[in-house]
Amino acid sequence: MHFANLMRPRWLVTVVALGLGACGAADPGTGDQANGPDGRLTGAVLYRERIALPPDATVTVQLQDVSRADAAADVLAEQTIAAAGKQVPIPFELRYFTARIEPTHRYAVRAEIRDGAKTLLFTTTTQHSVTLDRGSPPMPVDVLVQQPSREPAADAAPPPGRTFVFDCGGDVTFIVRTGPDEVALWLPIALGSRYLVLAQTPAGSGARFQEGDTVFWSRGELATFEAQGQRFVDCKSNPAKVPWADAERRGVTLRALGNEPAWTFEVQGRDRLIVTTDLGATKAELPWSPPTVAGARTTYHAVANGHELTAVVDGMACVDTMSGDGFEAAVTVTLDGKTLRGCGRFL
């Protein structure tokens, strides 16, 4: 499946889905890893509601690079704090590698509070920007969190930061990524593979977005599209295609998957090789290196970050054992001596 000319949307997409990891855990990223992170951002998480935190509450804070509007935010540092009876404001300290700071990038702090049952109690609803550079320490920042809305309207627009793929019959497929009060829309190949940003407009039902004569109108799992004088109705959401669309949007050139246990392998341009196993619980990232090509076989090999990875891609028909879907390549991944077999395709 090919989605050409995926450009960056102009709106900011930041998905707040913070996992509750170990207290003070930080993404090592790049820099002087022998001496640990050399940057330090302090502040406090607070809210205005006169509500006491339960004793088992946890507060998770992340420092994020939010420069790329067309991709999930890059996490530079994370800290999870056990409230243990303490009340707001809850102080935090995020340690990061200053070598990862780019003068032209934008940075923000996100936070959430959950109870012992992992129920979301408070979260950031606006962007808390911070100014970072490599020469001086940043100013402390207060992060205001609010209670999440529990009862969204039935006809409300999809939440920001999600990708949808709609099949309209034949080879006509539209890709939509939601943003605040607007959506990014990639037209299918038959309509020129154009990229557009549509603003939300009033609708009697569902959520409607428009830019010129291009319209996207969603109602549940079905959507209607109008573009270049053509109208496509009852287009159905296809969640199975979303990971592939998201992967190509992130610059992935090859994606493979397998089962028992579930795993994925991605070649992210000429940047990284990424293996994810255990339903996303385990992730290994290694630097990209030029593959070896011999006929229809392409072999990737990398040793870094305590891992050794070999991925062999054979250009032959392959059928996924779980879904029955057909792929263009059979892929064998060996990570730290463990071999995984599955199928993949080039994007």
N, C-alpha and C positions, 0 to 999 in steps of 0.2 A: 504494500500500500504506500503510495507516494504522495506527499503533500509538499509541493514546490513553493519556493520563495517565502518561507515562514519568517516574517519580519517581526520586530519587537513592537508590542502594543504601547500606546502612550500613557496608559493608566497603570497605576501601581497595583500589583497583586501580592498580597502578603497573607499566607495561610497560617493561622494560629492553630497549630496542632502540636503542642509541646509535650514531649514524653517526659516522664518523671524519672530521671536517671539519678546517678549518685551525686551527692552534694558536692558542689564545686567543680563538676566535670567540665572540661574545656576541650574544644576541638583543637588538636595540635596544629593543624594546618601546616604552614611553612615557617621557617625562622630557626632560631637557635634552640632546637628541641632539647639539647643536652642541658641547658640552663633553665628551661621552662619558659612560659609566657612572660614577656617583658612589659606588656601594657596593662593598665589597671583602670577600670571604670567603676566608680562607686555611685550609690544612690539609694533610693528607698521606694518600695511598693506601697501604695496607699489607696484607700477608697473613701468616698464621702458618706456612704450609708452607715447608719448607726446600728451595725450588726456585728456581733462578736464572732470571731473565727472559732470553729470547733478545734479541740485539742489535737486532732489527727490531721489537720490541714497541712498541705504542702504548697510552697510558692516556687514557681519555676520562672526564671528570667533568662532571656537570650539576647545577645548582641548579634544583630543581623546586618549583612550587606544587602540592601534593598535596591541596588542600582539597576538590576535587570527586571524590567516590568513583565517580561515574557517567560519568567521562570520563578520557581520557588526561591525564597530568600536563602542566601548562603549564611549558615550559622558560624560565627567566629568564636563565640564563647557561650557557655551555658552554666547556670548554677541552680540547683534545687535545694530549697531550705525547708526544714521541718519546723512548723510554727511552734509545736510543743507548748501550747498555751499562750504564746506571745501574740500580741495584737498589732495592727498597723499603727504607724508605719514600720514595715519590715525592711531592715537594711540589707543590701546585697553588695557583692564585689565580683566583677567579671574580669578575669584575667585573659588576655589575648596576645597574639604575636603582632607586634607593630610592623613587622615585615610584610604582613598581609594587607596593610592599610594603603589604599590608593587615593591620591589627592582628588581625583575626579569622581570617586564613588560616593554614594549616599549610604548612611548608616542609621539604624534605629534600634530601640530597645523594646522588646515585647515581653509581656508577663501574663501569667495566669495563676489562679489559686484553685485547688481542688481539695475535696475532702477525702477521707480514708477510703471511700468507695469509688474514688476517681471521678465523682460528679463535679462538673465544672461550676464553680461558685462565682468567680470573677475573672474577667479577661480584659485586655486592652482592646478598645474599640476605635481608637485613633492612633495615628503614627506619632511616636515619640522620637523625633530626630535627635541625633547627637553629632557633634563635630569632632572628627578624629584626624590627627596627623601624626607623623613619626617623630616630631621634634618636641612636643610638649604634652603633658598629661591633660586629659579631657576634664571638663567641669562635671561635678556631680549632677545627677538627673533624678527627678522625682517621676515615677511612672504611675499614672492614675489608671486604675482598673474599675470596671463596672460590671454589674450583674448582667448575664446574657439574657436575651429575649427568649422566653420559654414558649411562646405561642406565635410563630410567624404566620402572617396572613396566608390563606390558601392560594391566593393568586399572586403572591409576591414573586419577585424575580429570583432566579437561582442565587445562592450565596456566592460572593466573589471568590475568585481563585480556583474555580473548577473548570475542567475541560469536558465538553460533550461532543460526541460524534453522532450525526444523524444520517441514516440511510434513507434515500428517497426512491429507491428502485433503480435497477440497472447499475451503472457505474457512477451514479450521482451521489456524492457524499459531501456534507458540509461539516466543518469543524468550527466549534464555538468555544471561546474561553471567556468566562464571566469576569466582570470588573464592577466597581462601584458605579451604579447607574448607567452602565454601558457594557457592551460586549465586543470582543474581537472576533471577526468572522473571516474564515478562509474559504473562498469559493472553490468548487470542484474544478478539476482539470478541464471539463467540458465548458466551463465559463471563464477560463483563463487563469485559474489559480490565484486570483487577486486576493489581497488582504485589505480588510476594511474595519473601521471602528464605528459601531452604531450606538447612538444615544437612546436611552429609554424614553418611550412616549406613552401617553395615556392609553389604556386598553380596558374594554368592558370586562374581559376575563383574561386570565393568563398574564404573561409578561411580553410586551411588544417593544422592539427596538428598530430604529430606522436611520438611514443616512442616504439622502437623495431618494432614488427609486429602489433602493435595496432595503428589504424588510425581513426581520426574523421575529416570529411570533410563536412562543412556546406555551403549551398547555399540558402540563404533566409530562408524559413520555413522548408526546407527539409535538411536531412543530411544522410551521408553514414558512416557506422561504419565497421571496420575490426578488429576482435579480435579472438584469438585462432583458426585461420584457417577458421573462418566463416565471411561471408560478409552480411551486412544488408543494403539494399538500400531503398531510398525514405521513411526514417523514418521521421515522421511529428512532429513538435514542438507542445506540448500540454500545453499552459499557465495555464490551470485550475489545473494541477498537481503541478505547481511550488510552491505555498504556502505550500503544504504538504511536499514536498522535503526539502524546506528551514527550515520548522519547525523541522523536524527530525534532520537536520544537526545542528540546534541550541540546540539540546538536549531535545526537547519537546516530552513528552511521551503520551500526550492526547491532541487532538485539536478538537474543536467543533465550529460550526457556525450556524447563523440563519439570518432571514430576518425581515424587517419592524419593527424596523430599523436594518440595517446590523450590526452584531456583531460577535466577535470571542472570544473564551475562550481557554487558553492554560495552561497546567501543564508542567512547564519547569523543568524536572527532580525532584530533591528534593530541589529545590531552590526557585521557585516563582510560584504564580498563577497570570495570566495576563488576564484581560478583556479589550477588545477594542471595542468601539462603535462609532457611528456617522462617519462611513467610515474612522476610524483611528484618528479622531479629539480628541476623549476622550479615555484615557488609565488609568487603575487602576492596580497597581502592589501590591500584598500582599505576605507575606512570606508563603512558603509551610508548611503545617502541615500534619501529617499522616491522611489519610482519614479513614472514617468509612465504613466497608464493611459488608453488610447484604445480603447474597445470590447473586443475579445478580445486586444489587444496590450498587454503590459506592458514598459516600457523602464527599465533601470537604467543609471545613468551616474555615474562617479566618477573624479576625478583626484587622486592622492596617491601619496606614496612613490616618485616617479619613474615612475609608470604612469598610463595612461589606459585606462579600461575602459568599454565599452558592451555591454550584454547585452539582446537583444530576445527576448521570450518571446511566441510566438504560440499562442493556444489552438486548436490543430488537431491531428488525429491525426498521429503521427510514428512511423516504424519505424527502429530502430537498424540501421545497415548491417552491423554485425558479428554481432550475436546474433539479429536478426530480431524482437526484443521490441518490443511496442507501447507507446507513451507518449501522454500527454494533451497534450503541447505540443512545438512545434518551437522550438529555441533557437539563436540566432546570437550568438556572443560575439566581440567585437573587442577585442583587447588589444594596445596599442602598435602599432596599424596592421595587425596580423595577425588575419585572420578565421577563426573556427572554427565549424563547423555540426554540430548534433547534436539530441538529443531530451532531454526532461526531464519531471519531474512535481513537483507540489506535495505536501508532506508534512504 
